[in-house]
Amino acid sequence: MEGKSVPHLLVVLLQGVVMAGCAALGVQMEGVSGPIAWRATDCKVQAVAGDTGVIIGREGREIYTCTLILHETQGTTIIFTTLAYTMTATASLAPVSREETIQWRLRPHGELRWPFSSSYQCTGAECINPGPIAPVWHMLFTGADDRGQPVRLVIDLRLPSNPEVIQKR
């Protein structure tokens, strides 16, 4: 009996450490901003072979993918016309910023899904693996609702370096 309780206790303690670590690191995968509830889901990290067919560790790249779900909560149609974002994968890599003109219609109480990803590429003998990728995204969606009122949606998304652990909770 005691042999079974020790492994169980270790599993419970490990889960607690992982969850506390995520909280301490500021993992933020869902929230509400004005009339929009949002969440990141289906996150995963995968190594992708480079031109030489070798995966991370020597040459290749790692891609961190997720889907952002936007859910309108107040019964109003919203049309987003601009998406601006800055993504930082690790402290050792430069942030990536971009602004796009979009035409995304979010119906009353409807959902929009946006697959997004971040990656780092490593090539050559001087390649240094920056370690686990834990992307931080600052997103700004702008547009208007069906009454012509401006809508500004700000999302600060902080993803875990190991999304599989979060998905299993």
N, C-alpha and C positions, 0 to 999 in steps of 0.2 A: 504494500500500500504506500509506504513512504517513498519508494522509488518512482511511483507514478505522480505523486504530488510535487516532487522537486522539479521534474521537467515542466509540469504545468505551471508552476510558480515562475520558472525561468521565462516561459513564453509570455506570461502575463506581464512580468517585469520588462521584458524586451519591448512588448507592444507599448507599454507606458513610456519607456525611454524614447521610442520612435515618435510617438505623438507629442511628447513634451519637446523633443528636438524640433519638430515641425513648428510647434507654437513659438518656440524660442527664435527660430529662424524667420518667423513672420510669414509662413506660407499663407497665401490668400487666394483661394480658388473660387470664391463666390461672394456675391454681395448685391446691394441694391443701390442704384443711383437714379434719383428722381423716379420717373414712371417705369424704369427698367430694372428687372431682376436679372442677374447674369451669373453664369457659372462656367468653369472650364471642366471639360469631361473628356473621357477617352484618351488620356495622356499616356504617352509611351516614349521611350528612348530606344533607338535602334542604330546599330552600326551599319554603315553602308560601305560597300567596297569602293575603293578609289579606282583610278584608271589602271593601276597595276594589279587589281584584284585582291589587294591586301587590306584588311580592315584595321580599325583604330588600334593604335599601339605602335604602328610603323607609319603606314600611309592610309588615307581614307578619311571618312568623316562620320560624325555622329549627328543624327537628326532627332530633335525633340518635337513631337507633334501633339497637338490637342485640338479640340473643337470648342469654340466659345459659343455658348447658347445665350441669346438675348430673348427675354420674355417680357412683353408689354403687360403692365399690371393695372392700368387705369381705364381701359376701354377706348383708347384713342389711337388712330392711325398715325404712325410716325414715318417720315421719309428721311433717312440719313443720306447726306450728300458729301460729307467729307470724313475720312478716317486718317488721323495722324497718330503715329506711334513711335516709341523709342523702346528698343529691346536690348537688354544687357544679359549676356549668357554667363559670364564669370568676370571676376575682377581683373583678370589678365587680358581680356579681349575688349576692344573698343565697342562702344554702343552703336547700334544700327538704328537710324531714324529714317522715317519715310512718311510721306503724305500722299494720299490718293483721293481722287474724285470718285465717288461711288453713287449709286442709286439703289439703296436698299429700302424696301417698303416693309415695315413691320405693322401688321394688321392688329386691330384691337384684340387683346388677350392672346395674340399669336406669338410665334417663335421664329427666330432667325438662327441659323447655324453657320458659323464661319470657321472652317478648318484653317489652322495657322501652324507655323513651325519655326523653329530656330535651329541653326546648325553651326558647327565649327568644322573647319577643314584643316587637315594637317598633312603637309607634304614635305618630302625630302628628309635628309639626314639630320637637319637642324630642328626638326619638328619637336615641340614640347607639348605634351598633352596637358591642357589647362586643368584637368581634373573633372569631377562631376559637373555637368551642366545643370544649373538651376536658374532658368531664365526668369528675368523680371521684365514685365511689360507694363508700360504706361501708355494707355490708349485713350484717345479723345475722338469721339464720334460727334459730329454736329449735323443739324438738319432742322426740320420743322414738323410740327404736328398738323393735323387736318384743319385746325383753326388758324394756321399761319403763325403760331407761337414758336419762337426758337426753342430747340431742344439741344442740350449739351450733355452728353454722357461721358463721364470720366471713369475709367477702369484702371485700377492699379492691381495688377495680377502678379503674384509671386508664387512661382511653381516650385515644387520640391525637386531635389536632385534625383530622387528615386520615386517616380510616380506610381510604380507598381505597388509600393507599400501603402500609399494613400488610397489607391483604388480598392485594395483588399479590406480596408477598415469597415 
